[in-house]
């Protein structure tokens, strides 16, 4: 209950309990007949200075001076309010684990508001008031509260260290400057602190850029690994298919050869069986002839001998062709020799393939860990051209649509909704709504230029265009020798020199736009977390399909490469040139 009351009263403004005359919290509150409250002393003193009794707020006139009684119920409420406010003030001013507390507070220490370098003490709001009101204390140097104020005193001279020696990189007092640092460069602590803060911010930006680059490298490594796994699976499937086809061919040839030999052997066996059958018939006949002749040789009947003598014939009238196989149908050594040559050829081809795989792996490792740009160039380079229909009338696009320069004056060209009429930009012919792409631009030593990508919804008319990701633009620009990433606010880039050739890489799904110095083969800057998609308008969802969920849904938006060449005096500016991507 106490905590709830504390919250309730702490949320009430002091104005509800302040006297409109003294502007302080009511003391002995009284109420006038018109219903307004005042401190008893304040309203009595106010009426004492006037001829009539009048309410200071509503100007109500009272015929006789009212007899005022203290409003005891309201006074009790005021006491509760004062206690609650005090508890809240004490609680808010209590020091935390790392807070500096007041050196003059007794009992419960309150949080210090300032530290004095002259008094070497820290003060809360109440104890700091003399430093604002007492003339002798106003010159004291107050700083944000710090612990161990004695560390800010010179150990040798017992003076406040107000200066910083650039040569010795140390804090010194005024006497130190005269004694040992007279010839050294010294600045005030405030000046050095300002410079250090600026340096910290600069280093912090560089660290964040380094972190961004490393995160981008991790994403590219992960994407490369994923793509490598997918490519491996496809290659394995093709290899298995090729070897299965080879094995099937070998098996087919083997079966064909075996079937041929089997057929030849079966034909010979059939021929041999026919010959044997014929010979067996002849043998039976010869046996019969032999028996007949044997009987005739032993007969005594001359007439039988004369009449039964068979006609004279050779022992066998059949001339069979069989003379034994002179050689094998197929020499086994011929098969072995052919298979040996096939195996040797296969081994040679496999060694060539293996060496190619090893070299490809070495190149891939080089690109991935030594030169990430090479990997991007090999995998995601596109053939890009410019779209003259989007070019500002002052821009001149070459016939091959690979170069653009600023002619300095507007030409008479057909106007269209796609053409920039005020800002000197031109878009690429090809748009992208998915995947990854990469292109390179030769800058030809121009002093002011911009390259990058932009949503197709980029403003084409007027000057209401801010080159920032919030407006659908991700660009790198150079302005009189200083490069910057056009974020909001812009990020000034510290480069050893302005690049001669810039590579632009976009990962649509990954939300990355990266810029590379081609000559140095180094990353210049990366936009991460880019949102290329746009939400479908609510009304379009409502009227498109009756049963669709009404609300914005992300849809892929086409983005286009963006270019702005430098506009030199006289219109004789060098062109921005889209160059072929050369992989290394």
C-alpha positions as CSV (number, residue, x, y, z in Angstrom):
1,X,0.0,0.0,0.0
2,X,2.8,2.4,0.9
3,X,4.5,1.8,-2.5
4,X,1.3,2.4,-4.3
5,X,0.8,5.7,-2.5
6,X,4.4,6.6,-3.3
7,X,3.8,6.0,-7.0
8,X,0.4,7.9,-6.8
9,X,1.7,11.0,-5.1
10,X,5.1,11.1,-7.0
11,X,3.2,11.4,-10.2
12,X,1.3,14.6,-9.0
13,X,2.8,17.9,-10.1
14,X,4.0,20.5,-7.6
15,X,1.6,23.0,-9.2
16,X,-1.4,21.3,-7.6
17,X,0.1,22.1,-4.1
18,X,1.7,25.5,-4.8
19,X,0.4,28.8,-3.5
20,X,-0.2,31.2,-6.4
21,X,1.2,34.1,-4.4
22,X,4.6,32.7,-3.1
23,X,4.7,29.9,-5.7
24,X,5.9,27.5,-3.0
25,X,4.2,24.5,-1.5
26,X,1.3,25.6,0.8
27,X,2.1,26.4,4.4
28,X,-0.9,26.5,6.7
29,X,-3.4,26.4,3.7
30,X,-6.6,28.4,4.0
31,X,-9.6,28.7,1.6
32,X,-11.3,31.9,0.5
33,X,-15.1,32.0,0.1
34,X,-14.7,31.8,-3.7
35,X,-12.9,28.4,-3.2
36,X,-9.3,29.2,-3.9
37,X,-6.4,28.1,-1.6
38,X,-3.5,30.2,-0.4
39,X,-1.0,30.1,2.4
40,X,-2.5,31.9,5.4
41,X,0.4,34.3,5.7
42,X,0.4,35.0,2.0
43,X,-3.3,35.9,1.6
44,X,-3.3,37.9,4.9
45,X,-0.3,39.9,3.7
46,X,-1.9,40.4,0.3
47,X,-5.1,41.9,1.8
48,X,-3.1,44.1,4.2
49,X,-1.6,45.9,1.2
50,X,-4.9,46.6,-0.4
51,X,-8.0,48.7,0.3
52,X,-10.4,45.9,-0.2
53,X,-10.4,42.1,0.2
54,X,-10.1,40.5,-3.2
55,X,-9.2,37.1,-4.5
56,X,-5.9,37.3,-6.4
57,X,-7.0,34.7,-8.9
58,X,-10.7,35.3,-9.7
59,X,-10.8,39.0,-8.5
60,X,-13.9,38.3,-6.4
61,X,-14.7,41.2,-4.0
62,X,-15.5,40.4,-0.4
63,X,-17.5,43.1,1.6
64,X,-15.7,42.2,4.8
65,X,-12.4,40.6,5.3
66,X,-13.2,36.9,5.7
67,X,-12.2,35.1,8.8
68,X,-9.9,32.3,7.5
69,X,-9.4,29.0,9.2
70,X,-6.7,26.5,8.3
71,X,-8.0,23.6,6.2
72,X,-6.8,20.8,8.3
73,X,-7.8,18.0,5.9
74,X,-5.9,19.7,3.0
75,X,-3.0,20.3,5.4
76,X,-2.7,16.6,6.1
77,X,-2.7,15.9,2.4
78,X,0.1,18.4,2.0
79,X,2.1,16.7,4.6
80,X,1.7,13.3,2.9
81,X,2.7,15.0,-0.4
82,X,5.8,16.5,1.2
83,X,6.9,13.2,2.7
84,X,6.3,11.3,-0.6
85,X,8.2,13.9,-2.6
86,X,11.1,13.7,-0.1
87,X,11.2,9.9,-0.3
88,X,11.2,10.1,-4.1
89,X,14.0,12.7,-4.1
90,X,16.1,10.7,-1.7
91,X,15.5,7.5,-3.7
92,X,16.5,9.2,-7.0
93,X,19.5,10.8,-5.4
94,X,20.8,7.6,-3.7
95,X,24.2,6.5,-5.3
96,X,24.3,3.4,-7.3
97,X,27.1,0.9,-7.6
98,X,29.2,3.2,-9.9
99,X,27.7,6.6,-8.8
100,X,29.7,9.3,-7.0
101,X,28.0,10.4,-3.8
102,X,28.1,13.6,-1.9
103,X,31.0,14.2,0.5
104,X,28.9,16.4,2.8
105,X,25.9,14.2,3.3
106,X,25.6,12.5,6.6
107,X,23.8,9.3,7.1
108,X,22.2,8.3,3.8
109,X,24.5,9.6,1.0
110,X,22.9,11.3,-1.9
111,X,24.2,11.2,-5.5
112,X,26.6,13.9,-6.4
113,X,25.7,16.3,-9.1
114,X,29.1,18.0,-9.5
115,X,32.7,17.7,-8.3
116,X,34.8,20.8,-7.5
117,X,38.5,20.7,-8.5
118,X,39.3,23.5,-6.0
119,X,37.5,22.0,-3.0
120,X,38.4,18.5,-4.1
121,X,34.9,17.4,-3.1
122,X,31.7,16.2,-4.7
123,X,28.4,17.7,-3.9
124,X,24.7,16.8,-4.3
125,X,22.1,19.3,-5.5
126,X,21.5,20.7,-2.0
127,X,25.2,21.1,-1.0
128,X,26.1,22.5,-4.4
129,X,24.0,25.6,-4.0
130,X,26.7,27.7,-2.3
131,X,28.9,27.3,-5.4
132,X,26.1,29.0,-7.4
133,X,25.2,31.7,-4.9
134,X,28.3,32.6,-2.9
135,X,30.5,34.9,-4.9
136,X,33.8,33.5,-3.5
137,X,32.9,30.0,-4.7
138,X,31.6,30.9,-8.1
139,X,35.1,30.8,-9.7
140,X,35.6,27.2,-8.6
141,X,35.9,24.8,-11.5
142,X,33.0,22.3,-11.4
143,X,33.1,19.1,-13.5
144,X,30.8,16.1,-13.8
145,X,31.1,14.0,-10.6
146,X,34.2,11.7,-10.5
147,X,35.8,9.5,-7.9
148,X,39.3,10.0,-6.5
149,X,39.6,13.7,-7.1
150,X,43.0,13.5,-5.6
151,X,44.2,11.8,-8.8
152,X,43.6,15.0,-10.6
153,X,46.1,16.9,-8.4
154,X,49.8,17.1,-9.3
155,X,51.7,15.0,-6.8
156,X,54.7,17.3,-7.0
157,X,53.1,20.8,-6.8
158,X,49.7,20.0,-5.3
159,X,48.0,21.9,-8.1
160,X,45.1,20.9,-10.3
161,X,46.3,19.3,-13.6
162,X,44.7,21.5,-16.2
163,X,47.0,20.9,-19.2
164,X,48.1,18.0,-21.3
165,X,51.7,17.6,-22.6
166,X,51.6,16.3,-26.2
167,X,55.2,15.2,-26.1
168,X,55.1,13.2,-22.8
169,X,51.4,12.3,-23.2
170,X,50.6,13.2,-19.6
171,X,48.5,15.6,-17.6
172,X,50.4,18.4,-16.0
173,X,49.7,21.5,-13.8
174,X,50.7,25.1,-14.5
175,X,53.9,24.8,-12.5
176,X,54.9,21.6,-14.4
177,X,54.7,23.5,-17.6
178,X,57.2,26.1,-16.3
179,X,59.5,23.5,-14.7
180,X,59.9,20.6,-17.0
181,X,57.6,21.1,-20.0
182,X,58.4,24.6,-21.0
183,X,59.5,23.7,-24.5
184,X,56.8,21.1,-25.0
185,X,53.6,21.5,-26.8
186,X,50.8,21.6,-24.3
187,X,47.0,22.1,-24.6
188,X,44.2,22.4,-22.2
189,X,42.6,19.2,-20.9
190,X,39.3,20.3,-22.5
191,X,40.9,20.6,-25.9
192,X,42.7,17.3,-25.6
193,X,39.6,15.6,-24.3
194,X,37.6,17.0,-27.4
195,X,40.3,15.7,-29.7
196,X,40.4,12.3,-27.9
197,X,36.6,12.0,-28.2
198,X,36.8,12.8,-31.9
199,X,39.6,10.2,-32.3
200,X,37.5,7.6,-30.3
201,X,34.6,8.2,-32.6
202,X,36.8,7.8,-35.7
203,X,38.4,4.6,-34.4
204,X,35.0,3.3,-33.4
205,X,33.7,4.0,-37.0
206,X,36.7,2.1,-38.4
207,X,36.1,-0.8,-36.0
208,X,32.5,-0.9,-36.9
209,X,33.4,-0.8,-40.6
210,X,35.9,-3.6,-40.0
211,X,33.2,-5.6,-38.2
212,X,30.8,-5.0,-41.1
213,X,33.5,-6.2,-43.6
214,X,34.1,-9.3,-41.5
215,X,30.4,-10.0,-41.2
216,X,30.1,-9.6,-45.0
217,X,33.1,-11.9,-45.5
218,X,31.4,-14.5,-43.2
219,X,28.2,-14.2,-45.2
220,X,30.1,-14.6,-48.5
221,X,32.0,-17.6,-47.1
222,X,28.7,-19.2,-45.9
223,X,27.1,-18.5,-49.3
224,X,30.1,-19.9,-51.1
225,X,30.1,-23.0,-49.0
226,X,26.4,-23.5,-49.6
227,X,26.8,-23.0,-53.3
228,X,29.8,-25.3,-53.2
229,X,27.7,-28.0,-51.5
230,X,24.9,-27.6,-54.1
231,X,27.4,-27.7,-56.9
232,X,29.1,-30.8,-55.4
233,X,25.7,-32.6,-55.2
234,X,25.1,-31.8,-58.9
235,X,28.6,-32.9,-59.9
236,X,28.3,-36.1,-57.9
237,X,25.0,-36.9,-59.7
238,X,26.6,-36.2,-63.1
239,X,29.7,-38.3,-62.2
240,X,27.6,-41.2,-61.0
241,X,25.5,-40.9,-64.2
242,X,28.7,-40.9,-66.4
243,X,30.3,-43.8,-64.6
244,X,27.0,-45.8,-64.6
245,X,26.8,-45.2,-68.4
246,X,30.4,-46.3,-68.8
247,X,29.8,-49.4,-66.7
248,X,26.6,-50.1,-68.6
249,X,28.5,-49.7,-71.9
250,X,31.2,-52.1,-70.7
251,X,28.7,-54.6,-69.6
252,X,26.8,-54.3,-72.8
253,X,30.0,-54.9,-74.8
254,X,31.0,-57.8,-72.6
255,X,27.5,-59.4,-73.0
256,X,27.6,-58.8,-76.8
257,X,31.1,-60.4,-77.1
258,X,30.1,-63.4,-74.9
259,X,26.9,-63.9,-76.8
260,X,28.8,-63.7,-80.1
261,X,31.3,-66.4,-78.9
262,X,28.4,-68.5,-77.5
263,X,26.6,-68.2,-80.9
264,X,29.7,-69.2,-82.8
265,X,30.3,-72.1,-80.5
266,X,26.7,-73.3,-80.7
267,X,26.8,-73.1,-84.5
268,X,30.0,-75.3,-84.6
269,X,28.5,-77.7,-82.2
270,X,25.3,-78.0,-84.3
271,X,27.5,-78.6,-87.4
272,X,29.4,-81.2,-85.5
273,X,26.3,-83.0,-84.4
274,X,24.9,-83.1,-87.9
275,X,28.2,-84.5,-89.2
276,X,28.3,-87.1,-86.5
277,X,24.7,-88.1,-87.2
278,X,25.6,-88.5,-90.9
279,X,28.7,-90.4,-90.2
280,X,26.8,-92.7,-87.9
281,X,24.3,-93.5,-90.7
282,X,27.1,-94.2,-93.0
283,X,28.8,-96.5,-90.5
284,X,25.6,-98.5,-90.1
285,X,25.4,-98.9,-93.9
286,X,29.1,-99.8,-94.1
287,X,28.5,-102.5,-91.4
288,X,25.6,-103.9,-93.4
289,X,27.7,-104.0,-96.6
290,X,30.6,-105.6,-94.7
291,X,28.3,-108.3,-93.4
292,X,26.9,-109.0,-96.8
293,X,30.4,-109.3,-98.4
294,X,31.4,-111.5,-95.5
295,X,28.6,-113.9,-96.2
296,X,29.2,-113.9,-99.9
297,X,32.9,-114.7,-99.4
298,X,31.9,-117.9,-97.5
299,X,29.0,-119.1,-99.7
300,X,29.4,-122.2,-102.0
301,X,26.5,-121.1,-104.2
302,X,28.1,-119.7,-107.3
303,X,24.8,-118.3,-108.6
304,X,24.2,-116.4,-105.4
305,X,27.7,-115.0,-105.5
306,X,27.1,-113.8,-109.1
307,X,23.6,-112.4,-108.4
308,X,24.1,-111.0,-104.8
309,X,27.3,-109.2,-105.3
310,X,26.7,-105.5,-104.4
311,X,28.0,-102.8,-106.7
312,X,31.6,-102.0,-106.2
313,X,32.0,-98.7,-104.2
314,X,34.6,-97.1,-102.1
315,X,34.6,-97.7,-98.3
316,X,32.9,-94.4,-97.7
317,X,31.3,-92.2,-100.2
318,X,30.7,-89.2,-97.7
319,X,33.3,-86.4,-97.7
320,X,32.7,-84.4,-94.5
321,X,34.4,-81.0,-94.1
322,X,35.5,-81.5,-90.5
323,X,39.3,-81.3,-90.2
324,X,39.6,-80.1,-86.5
325,X,39.6,-76.4,-85.3
326,X,42.8,-74.7,-86.5
327,X,42.6,-71.8,-84.0
328,X,40.4,-70.3,-81.2
329,X,37.4,-68.2,-82.0
330,X,39.0,-65.3,-80.0
331,X,42.4,-65.2,-78.4
332,X,42.1,-64.3,-74.6
333,X,45.3,-62.2,-74.8
334,X,43.5,-59.9,-77.3
335,X,40.7,-59.3,-74.8
336,X,43.2,-58.7,-72.0
337,X,45.2,-56.3,-74.2
338,X,42.2,-54.4,-75.1
339,X,41.0,-54.1,-71.5
340,X,44.5,-53.1,-70.4
341,X,44.5,-50.2,-72.9
342,X,41.0,-49.2,-71.8
343,X,42.1,-49.2,-68.1
344,X,45.2,-47.1,-69.0
345,X,43.1,-44.6,-70.9
346,X,40.6,-44.4,-68.1
347,X,43.3,-43.9,-65.5
348,X,44.9,-41.2,-67.6
349,X,41.6,-39.3,-68.0
350,X,40.9,-39.7,-64.3
351,X,44.3,-38.3,-63.4
352,X,43.6,-35.3,-65.6
353,X,40.2,-34.8,-63.9
354,X,41.7,-35.2,-60.5
355,X,44.4,-32.6,-61.2
356,X,41.8,-30.2,-62.5
357,X,39.8,-30.7,-59.3
358,X,42.9,-30.0,-57.2
359,X,43.7,-26.8,-59.2
360,X,40.1,-25.6,-59.0
361,X,40.2,-26.1,-55.2
362,X,43.4,-24.2,-54.9
363,X,42.0,-21.3,-57.0
364,X,38.8,-21.4,-54.9
365,X,40.7,-21.3,-51.6
366,X,42.8,-18.4,-53.0
367,X,39.7,-16.5,-54.0
368,X,37.8,-17.3,-50.8
369,X,40.5,-16.5,-48.2
370,X,43.1,-14.5,-50.2
371,X,41.0,-12.5,-52.7
372,X,37.3,-12.5,-52.1
373,X,36.8,-10.1,-55.0
374,X,38.1,-12.7,-57.4
375,X,35.4,-15.2,-56.3
376,X,32.7,-12.5,-56.8
377,X,34.1,-11.6,-60.2
378,X,34.1,-15.2,-61.4
379,X,30.6,-16.1,-60.2
380,X,28.5,-12.9,-60.4
381,X,29.8,-10.6,-63.1
382,X,27.1,-9.4,-65.5
383,X,27.1,-7.6,-68.9
384,X,25.6,-4.3,-68.0
385,X,24.4,-1.4,-70.3
386,X,23.0,2.0,-69.7
387,X,19.4,3.1,-70.4
388,X,19.4,6.4,-72.4
389,X,15.7,6.9,-71.8
390,X,16.4,7.5,-68.1
391,X,19.4,9.9,-68.7
392,X,19.2,13.5,-67.7
393,X,19.2,15.8,-70.8
394,X,22.7,16.9,-70.0
395,X,24.1,13.4,-70.0
396,X,25.5,11.9,-73.2
397,X,25.3,8.1,-73.4
398,X,27.6,6.4,-75.9
399,X,26.3,4.3,-78.8
400,X,27.4,1.0,-77.2
401,X,25.7,2.2,-73.9
402,X,28.8,1.5,-71.9
403,X,29.9,5.1,-71.3
404,X,28.2,8.3,-70.0
405,X,29.5,11.8,-69.6
406,X,28.0,15.2,-68.7
407,X,27.8,17.5,-71.7
408,X,27.3,20.6,-69.5
409,X,24.1,21.8,-71.2
410,X,20.7,20.3,-71.7
411,X,20.0,18.7,-75.0
412,X,16.6,18.4,-76.7
413,X,15.5,14.9,-75.9
414,X,12.0,13.4,-75.5
415,X,10.7,13.7,-72.0
416,X,9.2,10.6,-70.3
417,X,8.3,9.6,-66.8
418,X,11.4,7.5,-66.6
419,X,13.8,10.3,-67.4
420,X,15.6,12.4,-64.7
421,X,14.8,16.1,-65.4
422,X,16.8,17.8,-62.7
423,X,19.3,15.5,-61.1
424,X,22.1,14.3,-63.5
425,X,21.6,10.6,-63.2
426,X,21.2,7.6,-65.5
427,X,20.1,4.1,-64.7
428,X,21.2,0.8,-66.0
429,X,19.2,-1.0,-68.7
430,X,19.0,-4.2,-66.7
431,X,17.0,-4.4,-63.5
432,X,17.2,-7.1,-60.8
433,X,14.7,-8.4,-58.3
434,X,16.6,-11.4,-56.9
435,X,20.0,-13.1,-56.9
436,X,23.5,-11.6,-57.0
437,X,25.2,-9.4,-59.5
438,X,28.5,-7.5,-60.0
439,X,29.7,-4.8,-62.3
440,X,32.7,-2.5,-62.6
441,X,33.0,1.2,-63.4
442,X,36.1,3.1,-64.6
443,X,36.0,6.6,-63.1
444,X,38.6,8.3,-65.4
445,X,39.9,10.5,-62.6
446,X,36.6,12.3,-62.2
447,X,36.4,14.6,-59.1
448,X,32.6,14.2,-58.4
449,X,30.7,11.0,-59.1
450,X,28.2,8.6,-57.7
451,X,27.7,4.9,-58.4
452,X,25.5,2.3,-56.8
453,X,22.0,0.9,-57.1
454,X,18.5,2.3,-56.5
455,X,14.9,1.1,-56.4
456,X,12.9,1.6,-59.6
457,X,10.6,3.9,-57.6
458,X,13.4,6.5,-57.2
459,X,12.2,10.1,-57.8
460,X,12.9,11.1,-61.4
461,X,11.4,14.6,-61.3
462,X,12.5,17.6,-59.3
463,X,15.2,17.8,-56.7
464,X,13.4,16.0,-53.9
465,X,15.8,13.1,-53.7
466,X,18.0,12.1,-50.8
467,X,20.7,9.6,-51.6
468,X,20.1,7.4,-48.5
469,X,18.9,3.8,-48.0
470,X,15.7,5.2,-46.5
471,X,14.9,6.6,-49.9
472,X,15.9,3.4,-51.8
473,X,19.4,4.5,-52.8
474,X,22.7,2.7,-51.9
475,X,25.5,4.7,-53.4
476,X,29.2,5.5,-53.0
477,X,30.1,9.1,-53.9
478,X,33.2,11.2,-54.4
479,X,33.2,14.9,-53.9
480,X,36.3,16.9,-54.6
481,X,38.7,14.1,-53.6
482,X,36.7,12.9,-50.6
483,X,34.8,9.6,-50.7
484,X,31.8,8.9,-48.7
485,X,29.0,6.3,-48.3
486,X,25.7,8.1,-48.8
487,X,24.0,7.0,-45.6
488,X,22.0,9.2,-43.3
489,X,24.1,10.9,-42.1
490,X,26.9,10.2,-44.6
491,X,29.9,8.1,-43.6
492,X,33.2,9.8,-44.6
493,X,35.7,7.2,-45.8
494,X,39.4,7.4,-45.0
495,X,41.1,6.1,-48.1
496,X,44.7,6.4,-49.1
497,X,43.6,7.6,-52.5
498,X,40.4,7.9,-54.6
499,X,39.9,4.6,-56.5
500,X,40.4,4.6,-60.2
501,X,38.0,1.7,-60.8
502,X,35.1,0.6,-58.5
503,X,33.4,-2.7,-58.4
504,X,29.7,-2.9,-57.2
505,X,28.4,-6.2,-55.8
506,X,24.8,-6.7,-54.8
507,X,23.3,-9.7,-52.9
508,X,19.5,-9.1,-53.1
509,X,18.4,-11.8,-50.7
510,X,21.3,-11.1,-48.3
511,X,20.6,-7.4,-48.2
512,X,24.2,-6.4,-49.1
513,X,25.6,-3.7,-51.4
514,X,29.4,-3.7,-51.4
515,X,31.9,-1.4,-53.2
516,X,35.5,-2.6,-54.0
517,X,38.6,-0.8,-55.1
518,X,39.6,-2.9,-58.1
519,X,43.3,-1.8,-58.2
520,X,43.8,-2.3,-54.5
521,X,41.5,-5.4,-54.5
522,X,40.1,-4.1,-51.2
523,X,36.6,-3.6,-49.8
524,X,35.7,0.2,-49.6
525,X,32.4,0.0,-47.9
526,X,29.4,-2.3,-47.4
527,X,25.7,-1.5,-46.8
528,X,24.3,-4.3,-44.8
529,X,20.7,-5.1,-43.8
530,X,19.5,-3.4,-47.0
531,X,15.7,-3.7,-47.6
532,X,15.1,-3.9,-51.4
533,X,11.6,-5.2,-51.1
534,X,8.5,-3.0,-50.7
535,X,5.2,-3.5,-49.0
536,X,2.1,-4.0,-51.1
537,X,-0.2,-1.0,-50.4
538,X,-3.2,-1.8,-48.2
539,X,-5.8,-0.8,-50.8
540,X,-4.2,-3.0,-53.4
541,X,-4.5,-6.0,-51.1
542,X,-8.1,-5.1,-50.3
543,X,-9.2,-4.9,-54.0
544,X,-7.1,-7.7,-55.4
545,X,-8.6,-10.8,-53.9
546,X,-11.7,-11.0,-51.6
547,X,-10.2,-13.6,-49.3
548,X,-6.7,-12.2,-49.0
549,X,-5.5,-11.1,-45.6
550,X,-5.7,-7.4,-45.5
551,X,-2.3,-5.9,-44.7
552,X,1.0,-5.0,-46.3
553,X,3.0,-8.0,-47.6
554,X,6.5,-7.8,-48.9
555,X,7.1,-8.0,-52.6
556,X,10.3,-8.0,-54.6
557,X,11.1,-4.6,-56.0
558,X,13.4,-4.2,-59.0
559,X,16.6,-2.3,-58.4
560,X,18.8,-0.7,-61.1
561,X,22.4,0.3,-61.2
562,X,22.7,4.1,-60.8
563,X,25.4,6.4,-62.2
564,X,26.3,10.1,-62.0
565,X,29.3,11.4,-63.9
566,X,31.2,14.6,-63.0
567,X,30.1,17.9,-64.6
568,X,33.2,19.8,-65.5
569,X,33.4,23.4,-66.8
570,X,32.9,23.6,-70.5
571,X,31.2,20.3,-70.7
572,X,34.4,18.5,-71.6
573,X,34.2,15.9,-68.8
574,X,35.6,12.4,-68.9
575,X,33.1,9.6,-69.1
576,X,32.1,7.0,-66.5
577,X,32.7,3.8,-68.3
578,X,31.2,0.3,-67.6
579,X,34.2,-2.0,-68.2
580,X,34.3,-5.8,-68.8
581,X,35.0,-7.7,-65.6
582,X,38.5,-9.2,-65.5
583,X,38.9,-12.1,-63.1
584,X,42.3,-12.7,-61.4
